[in-house]
Amino acid sequence: MVKPNGKEKKLAFVEIDSQTCTGCDLCPKTCGPDAIIPLEGFTRT
């Protein structure tokens, strides 16, 4: 991936364990709301 500043950056992927997710909102605050795409059928409680 090439960032807007022209530098290349390797994409990183993480897995969020839905069983232990508390919905604290740290993930979107850290990565940005458009960086996280929920799986189909996943709803946060």
Beta strands, then each sheet from edge to edge (+ up, - down):
end
